[in-house]
């Protein structure tokens, strides 16, 4: 069972909140944008509860994938608590009502494969952004949390790619929905994350930092020239590897989508 192998691998690389030196946070190095980025990360990671709910319902007949989701959800919640603990050290507040609003369940994807593909994009995007922000921030404890979370997200992306590939092997009729998902999230010159797409308009989030806040700082203050294109290319190559198609440009994505809808 693949999730058993994942479990054994995760055990070897696990980290704990107790290992983070929160008493070494250096408030004098904290800039206002760091606080907003951390709050946005808290909000993004808060979605793991709703996402698990949706995964367990949509994949009720897939024990192996559900076991992986139990592991994944625990690590995502760890990220949520790590960023909140860092904010506590600098007396920064997170609105409880905004966090609670993230519990609202997601609607199922157009197909189960599309749901999996959406999470491939989510994990690859956050992995890239966390890693870049970790190298940019000057406060060392926040940088360490970002680095650890980034490595976790890379591992998560690998497993979602695996399960998407397996799903398509058993249900090739869902290919079009996967290609459509890829096009929706990479066709524009901006970062689109599922949390922002599906929950960005929640009333409880009005005037509150969200995951899109962090992405805005990444694009305006952290990203180098061409970095967004690099991220989108990375996502398209990942989808190419799991579908066996040439998806290196949006034009090729559209062409393959048209053929799949054929």
C-alpha positions in Angstrom: 0.0 0.0 0.0 1.5 3.3 -1.1 0.4 5.2 2.0 2.4 2.8 4.2 5.5 3.7 2.3 4.7 7.4 2.7 4.1 6.9 6.4 7.5 5.3 6.8 9.2 8.0 4.8 7.5 10.8 6.7 8.5 9.2 10.1 12.2 9.6 9.1 11.8 13.3 8.2 9.3 14.4 10.8 9.8 17.7 12.7 8.1 18.9 15.8 6.9 22.3 17.0 9.0 21.6 20.1 12.1 21.7 17.9 11.4 25.2 16.8 13.2 27.8 19.0 10.3 30.2 19.4 12.1 31.8 22.4 14.8 32.9 19.9 12.4 35.0 17.7 14.0 38.4 17.1 11.2 41.0 17.1 13.6 43.8 16.1 14.0 42.0 12.7 10.2 41.6 12.1 8.8 43.8 9.4 5.0 44.5 9.0 4.9 42.5 5.8 6.3 39.4 7.6 3.4 39.5 10.0 0.9 39.8 7.1 2.6 36.9 5.2 2.5 34.7 8.4 -1.2 35.5 8.9 -1.9 34.6 5.3 -0.1 31.3 5.8 -2.2 30.6 8.9 -5.3 31.2 6.8 -4.1 29.0 3.9 -3.1 26.1 6.2 -6.3 26.4 8.1 -8.1 24.8 5.1 -6.7 21.4 5.8 -9.7 20.5 7.9 -12.2 21.3 5.2 -10.0 19.7 2.6 -9.8 16.4 4.5 -13.6 16.4 4.9 -13.9 16.7 1.2 -11.3 14.1 0.4 -12.8 11.5 2.7 -16.2 12.0 1.2 -15.1 12.1 -2.4 -12.7 9.1 -2.1 -14.8 7.0 0.3 -13.9 3.9 -1.7 -10.1 4.5 -1.7 -8.6 3.5 1.6 -5.0 3.9 0.4 -5.5 7.6 -0.6 -7.6 8.3 2.5 -4.7 7.0 4.7 -2.4 9.4 2.9 -4.8 12.2 3.5 -4.8 11.5 7.2 -1.0 11.9 7.2 -1.1 15.0 4.9 -3.7 16.7 7.1 -1.6 16.3 10.2 1.3 18.0 8.6 -0.8 20.8 7.2 -2.2 21.4 10.7 1.3 21.5 12.0 2.2 24.3 9.6 -0.9 26.2 10.8 0.1 25.9 14.4 3.7 26.8 13.7 2.9 30.0 12.0 0.4 30.9 14.8 3.0 30.1 17.4 5.4 32.5 15.7 2.8 35.2 15.6 2.1 34.7 19.3 5.8 35.4 20.0 5.4 38.9 18.6 2.0 39.5 20.0 0.3 39.5 16.6 -3.3 38.5 16.5 -5.2 36.2 14.2 -8.9 36.7 14.1 -10.5 33.5 15.4 -13.7 34.1 13.3 -11.7 34.2 10.1 -9.9 30.9 10.9 -13.2 29.3 11.8 -14.7 30.4 8.5 -12.1 28.2 6.7 -13.9 25.1 8.0 -16.6 25.5 5.4 -16.4 22.3 3.2 -15.2 22.5 -0.4 -17.6 21.4 -3.1 -16.3 18.3 -5.0 -14.3 18.8 -8.1 -15.8 18.2 -11.5 -14.2 14.7 -11.3 -12.0 13.1 -8.6 -9.0 13.4 -10.8 -9.6 17.2 -11.1 -9.8 17.4 -7.3 -6.4 15.7 -7.1 -4.9 17.8 -9.8 -6.0 21.0 -8.0 -4.0 19.9 -5.0 -0.9 19.2 -7.2 -1.1 22.9 -8.1 -1.7 24.0 -4.6 1.3 22.0 -3.2 3.7 23.0 -5.9 2.8 26.7 -5.6 3.1 26.9 -1.8 6.4 24.9 -1.9 7.8 27.5 -4.3 6.5 30.5 -2.5 7.5 29.3 1.0 11.0 28.5 -0.2 11.5 31.9 -1.8 10.1 33.8 1.2 12.3 31.8 3.6 15.4 33.1 1.7 14.0 36.6 1.7 12.9 37.2 5.4 15.5 38.3 7.9 13.8 36.9 11.0 15.5 33.5 11.4 12.7 31.6 13.2 10.1 32.5 10.6 12.6 31.6 7.9 13.2 28.2 9.5 9.4 27.5 9.7 9.0 28.5 6.0 11.8 26.2 5.0 10.4 23.2 6.9 6.9 23.8 5.5 8.3 24.2 2.0 10.0 20.8 2.2 6.8 19.2 3.4 4.8 20.8 0.6 7.3 19.4 -2.0 6.7 15.9 -0.5 2.9 16.4 -0.6 3.1 17.4 -4.2 4.9 14.2 -5.1 2.2 12.1 -3.5 -0.7 14.0 -5.1 1.1 13.6 -8.5 1.3 9.8 -7.8 -2.4 9.5 -6.9 -3.5 11.7 -9.8 -1.5 9.4 -12.2 -3.1 6.3 -10.7 -6.6 7.8 -10.9 -6.1 8.7 -14.6 -4.8 5.1 -15.3 -8.1 3.7 -14.0 -10.3 6.5 -15.3 -8.8 7.9 -18.5 -12.2 9.6 -19.2 -11.2 12.2 -16.5 -8.2 13.5 -18.4 -10.1 16.5 -19.8 -11.0 17.7 -16.3 -7.3 17.5 -15.3 -6.2 19.5 -18.3 -9.0 22.0 -17.7 -7.8 22.4 -14.1 -4.3 23.1 -15.3 -5.4 25.7 -17.8 -7.6 27.5 -15.2 -4.8 27.9 -12.8 -1.9 28.7 -15.1 -3.4 30.6 -18.1 -3.0 34.1 -16.4 0.0 36.0 -15.3 -0.8 35.7 -11.6 -0.8 33.1 -8.9 -4.1 31.4 -8.4 -4.5 29.2 -5.4 -7.5 27.0 -4.7 -8.0 28.6 -1.3 -8.2 32.0 -2.8 -10.4 30.9 -5.7 -13.0 29.1 -3.6 -12.9 31.0 -0.3 -11.6 34.5 -1.2 -15.1 36.0 -1.0 -16.1 34.8 2.4 -17.5 37.6 4.5 -15.4 36.6 7.5 -12.3 37.3 5.5 -13.1 40.9 4.7 -10.3 43.1 5.8 -8.3 40.1 7.0 -5.0 38.8 5.6 -5.4 35.7 3.5 -3.2 33.4 1.5 -3.5 35.8 -1.4 -1.9 38.5 0.8 1.2 36.3 1.0 1.2 35.7 -2.8 0.9 39.5 -3.4 4.0 40.1 -1.3 5.8 37.3 -3.1 5.1 38.7 -6.5 5.8 42.4 -5.6 8.7 42.1 -3.2 10.3 38.7 -3.4 10.0 37.2 -6.9 12.7 37.8 -9.4 12.0 38.6 -13.0 10.5 35.6 -14.7 9.9 33.7 -11.5 6.1 33.4 -12.0 6.7 32.0 -15.4 9.2 29.6 -13.9 6.6 28.4 -11.3 3.9 28.0 -13.9 6.3 26.0 -16.1 7.1 23.8 -13.2 3.4 23.1 -12.7 2.9 22.3 -16.4 5.9 20.0 -16.5 4.5 18.1 -13.5 1.2 17.7 -15.3 3.1 16.6 -18.4 4.8 13.9 -16.3 1.6 12.5 -14.9 -0.4 12.6 -18.2 2.4 11.7 -20.7 1.5 14.8 -22.7 3.4 17.8 -23.9 2.0 20.6 -21.8 4.9 23.0 -21.8 2.9 26.0 -23.1 -0.6 27.2 -22.6 -1.2 26.6 -26.3 -0.3 23.0 -26.0 -2.5 22.7 -22.9 -5.4 24.1 -24.9 -4.7 21.8 -27.9 -4.5 18.7 -25.7 -7.7 19.8 -23.8 -9.5 20.2 -27.2 -8.4 16.7 -28.2 -9.5 15.2 -24.9 -12.9 16.8 -25.2 -12.9 15.7 -28.9 
